[in-house]
Amino acid sequence: MVKHILVACGNGIATSTVVATKIRQYLAKEGIDADTTQTRLTEVPGKVASYDALVTTGQFFGETSGVPYIAGMPLLTGIGTDAALQQLKDALTN
């Protein structure tokens, strides 16, 4: 079953593209079929409920409708990348 991941950044373009690419590559290597959708942080509340996970590159303090939320900044900085990817994998497989 395909997992759907919402990836959000300030404008829904640049940093979310980098993060979404890393997520897809990692999950493919882990044998998890995943689809990513990029969006702006401001659009998250209206979209998040229909996804399996939310990853953001900025701080998000809104409601996630019970969808697991993973901080994506480590995927940009390289500091804590493995832990963030593992957290995402765990959220998708539990």
QUITA-V456344 format. One line per field, one symbol per residue. phi: phi as a letter, one per 30 degrees, with the letter a starting at -180 (. if undefined). burial: 1 if it has 24 or more other ideal C-beta (glycine too) atoms within 12 Angstrom, else 0. A space follows every 10 residues. Layout:
phi = ???
burial = ???
//
This chain:
phi = .dccbccbbe cibddddddd dddddddddd icdbbcbcad edceedceec cdabbbccdb cddchidecb dceedcdici eedddddded ddcc
burial = 0011111110 0100111111 0111011000 0101011111 1001001100 1111111101 0001001111 1111110000 1001101110 1100
//
